[in-house]
Amino acid sequence: MSLAEVRARLARLHGIGGQRARYSVPGLWVDPNGGSAGLTPVEPIDWWADVVDRIEPARQRTRPAGGTGWTRDAVVYSMFVRAAAAFDHDGDGRIVLANGDGFRETGTFVKAVALLPYIRNLGCNTVHLLPITAIGSDGRKGVLGSPYAVRDPFRLDESLAEPVLGLGAEAEFAAFVEAAHRLGLRVVVEFVLRTAAKDSDWVPEHPEWFYWIREDGPFGRPTFTENELHDIKERVARNARSDLPPPPDAYRSLFVRPDALTDVEWDGARWVGRARDGSRARIPGAFSDWPPDDAQPPWSDITYLRMYDHPDFDYMAYNTLRMYDGRLARPENAVESLWERIAAIIPHFQDRFGIDGALIDMGHALPRALKARVIREAQSLDPDFAFWDEDFSPRVEAKSEGNSAVIGSYWWSVHRPVQLKDGLLRELSERGLPLPFLAAPETHNTPRCAARHGHLARSKLAWIFGCFLPAVPFIHSGFELGETEPVNTGLDFSEDEIARYPAERLGLYNAVSFEWTAERSIVATVRRALAARSEHLELVTDPTPASLWLPDCTDERLVGYVRVGDEKGILVVGLFGDGGAASVSIEVPLEDGTLVDPITGRRHRISDGRIRLDLNPWEGVVAIGRRDLHASPAERRCRAGVRRRRTRPVPT
């Protein structure tokens, strides 16, 4: 269904009950150029129709213009639609799937369409969506369940559609993608290919695609002795994958081979398999795939798909889930019917909806041959189709596989000044990286940036600092509003924080809304930084090491870099941490004169090749000026920090 057809449906619904609805939306949804505070009462049907009327003639091409490598110029707004487009429209203090007037208060694709002008106004050109497919119920987390517990990867989550419209999720999502394209925004969707909901629709059709355990047996991750763990990690580190140590016999004995099942039936809550001997089997929950002693608790709502079939490996463990044993990962052992189905998922979304890219959840755990097939088949339909790899370390292999970017570890290093300076920045200035990474101060799996020490000032600095790196600026929705409640507790949380945020409280699993009408936000800072980045895009996106120099910053809290082109340079520096203000003098390869910070409007003077700054904690400065072509001694000193290299720990 096209955007025009959605508009026609809205016209038919005009005046049917909507005039009586109590329905308000945030001011930013109505006027992206306005302030963040305040509510605007609207008649929902007419409001949606007005949004479509404004978007429909915006651009007559079906997708944004571009070519290969468009990810390098991308600026991303990441949405979990159910939360990002949610709001307490009737003002009763609750977020519900459908209020008394029949309108959803959780996010829907139609409301996400209304957010697109705001997203473009921020300076973004790409929208990333967390999984949008149907969600399972067995072991469900929270009230609404996790988008990663995929019941059917070909079917959309119907709770993302407005019931009043009666169009269904597919029609609304097609309109969303068309609206994004008309506004010059690309759409990248996150796909879950390695795991599935325990009550996946695939179970009765293909029980052999799943692992099974005895119904009455306890289950948890396999345990290894300290010596075994050392042996496993050492072997994997040197890529010695043949005859990897298996889990204990007692653990392996819990599993039942799928071909031992004679029947699979639904018992009202989960799928149950019946074996020839009359015993019953169930599908187990999953756990973190690596390392074998990872402290994450088991995942109650998903299971691993059984990628290979070999009688010696009918169990879930590190050597069957990611670090595949050499005897298992052979072409003759591949579950070909499953591989064929998985490889068809993304092409289905390309054909049906015209999406522009994909991020594969746990793509690192897919068999290499299968991942290559997935990428190959998608890019055979669209050579410009982008893949972003869920890898914290940009690898040459990720590029050769056909990926355009990696998640990277900016979300981690930007909150650790020493690692940011001596790790990420040093690597960029010495060797460069094979692929751009996502310059994300936070993700849906990490603490909110504004919840960390420094709060909104820290958020501003983390955002500004990433905007001028050869990276992909990445806004996790709510970041720009100063949200502090985490969406999920997957990465960089302490045990105490994880205990404080159980699944029943997290936005990934429950009906929540962001503080769209709060007075505090960094929306203006986000816009200004992206506008400055856009003005100097050719220099900012230059991936070569020579384009990024490190000035000598003596205060350990002070971190900075200089982007240098043929004619101009950009200094970005910030004071990361508390401990009082700092007065610093930094030598920079820029011509003497007065420069205006494009973010704050403050003036900074460069004299004799030095800039003097008085910085408060968590304050950042951007200075853009003409390059001093006679400053080769200063340039050498700017690179003095390259002399010493430290190894940067990589988060797992």
Buried (B, 14 or more C-beta within 10 A) or exposed (E): BEBEEBBBBBEEBEEEEBEEBEBBBBBBBBBBEBEBBBBBEBBBBBBBBBBBEEBBEBBEEEBBEBEEEBBBBBBBBBBBBBBBBBBBBBEEEEBBEBBEBEBBBBBBBBBBBBBBBBBBBBBBBBBBBBBBBBBBBBBBBBEBBBBBBBBBBBEBBEBBBBBBBEBBBBBBBBBBBBBBBBBBBBBBBBBBBBBBBBBBBBBEEBBBBBBBBBBEBEBEBBEBEEEBBEBBBEBBEEEEBEEBBBBBEEBBEBBBBBEBBEEBEEEEEBBBBBBEEEBBBBBBBBBBBBBBBEEEEBBBBBBBBBBBBBEEBBBBBBBBBBBBBEBBBEEEBBBEEBBEBBBBBBBEBBEBBBBBBBBBBBBBBBBEBBBBBBBEBBBEEBEBBBBBBBBBBBBEEBBEBBBBBBBBBBBBBBBBBBBBBBBBBBBBBEEBBBBBBBBBBBBBBBBBBBBBEBBBBBBBBBBBBBBBBBBBBBBBBBBBBBBBBBBBBBBBBEEEEBEEBEBEBBBBBBBBBBBBBEEEBBBEBBBBBBBBBBEBEEBBBBBEBEBBBBBEBEBEBBBBBBBBBEEBBBBBBBBBBEEEEBEBEBBBBBBBEEBBBBBBEEEBEBEEBBBEBEBEBBBBBBBBBEBBEEBEEBBEBBBEBBEEEEEBEEEE
